[in-house]
Amino acid sequence: MDATVRFILSLSIGFAVIIGIVRFRRIDPSYYPFIFNASAALVIEIMHKILMETGQPKLFIFLLNTYSYIDFFLFTWLFHNWGLFNRKKTTFITIAGMFFLIWIVTNAIFTRFIEINLYFFIVYSFALIFFSVSTFNKMVVNERSSIFRNPKFWICLGIIIFYSFFVVWSSTGFSFHKTSDEFRRGLQAINVYSNLLVNLLYAVAVIWIPRKKNFTSLF
């Protein structure tokens, strides 16, 4: 697949960002971390294009490794806002702090921040999948309205699809140089189209984010 086509498709996360910006002042503030995350993802996609074309791949890898923790933190903040951790701020801070230490240690030992930190990618992907499945279970028990109008459903579905493939991609990355060109092209194509699907699911989620309520706290 042509690199330009891949880049254009990757910008599909912009739909969620644009809708989020338009609705930002009216939506429930508990969903703000999701809008921040989508915006950060859009910035990373644009920086990837710029830095690769200007011959600065190591700088992009540094930004990608940095974004990996930001990605985890913002999604964990979102799940905290949804009450996954029983709205205990200490639990949220403990989880965020623990994964920050994992991020620091794995980068310091294995990648020195200049190689892709596949170890952290795998660990935090499993964590986000677990958080999403747990949220699904709580929705089934507690939600009474249509699940298809619930932004949590679309966000969790997107997370499960994206990070399940992300685990496969990261695991394969340890021996990527030993795989055939055909396999790498197939994996890349799956990555592009699954990313497009997830970005569209996120856009649907933003559409269904409820209006803000009085006295809603970000934490």
Secondary structure by P-SEA (a helix, b strand, c coil): ccaaaaaaaaacaaaaaaaaaaacccccccaaaaaaaaaaaaaaaaaaaaaaaaccaaaaaaaaaaaaaaaaaaaaaaaaaaccccccaaaaaaaaaaaaaaaaaaaaccccccccaaaaaaaaaaaaaaaaaaaaaaaaccccccccccaaaaaaaaaaaaaaaaaaaaaaccccccccaaaaaaaaaaaaaaaaaaaaaaaaaaaaccccccccccc
